Amino acid sequence: MTGCTAQFECNVTEADEEFLQKFEGCLLPESEWTHLAHIRAAWICLNSEREESALARIRDGILRYNTEVLGRRHKYHETVTVAYTRIVASRIRRGEPWVEFAKRIDDLLDTRLPILLRYYSKERLFSNAARKSYVEPDVLDIPGPNLK
């Protein structure tokens, strides 16, 4: 088990741990590496360690998976990773398991109006600078810890 941060009760189950191990070990099938899976990985890490180390773990895992499984390291987007991690962190509730959390995040999964476009203009979010390093939003402030 990864353990839990002092700020949260242990929300992470054995199934969550198994999912994260598959992801981090690049054993998760590509068909299962969905947008929801990205959010679940962030949720597990944020429930297991401090935000800064959770972000580092999420970043490293995505970069490794993109490289070793997908062969698309260049598809990694730093601003998207940091922004989603901040939003997920802001939505975590004490003692709430993943299944309940997942029921409350339809707006994070909406492809008609991607949530990050509430915070960023398209030009800023999809810029090369935003892909390579975190850029601050230019429409609204993002809730959650100020991770970079």
Summary of the structure (lengths in Angstrom):
residues: 148
radius of gyration: 14.7
end to end distance: 26.0
largest distance: 40.9
contacts: 411
relative contact order: 0.15
helix: 59%
strand: 0%
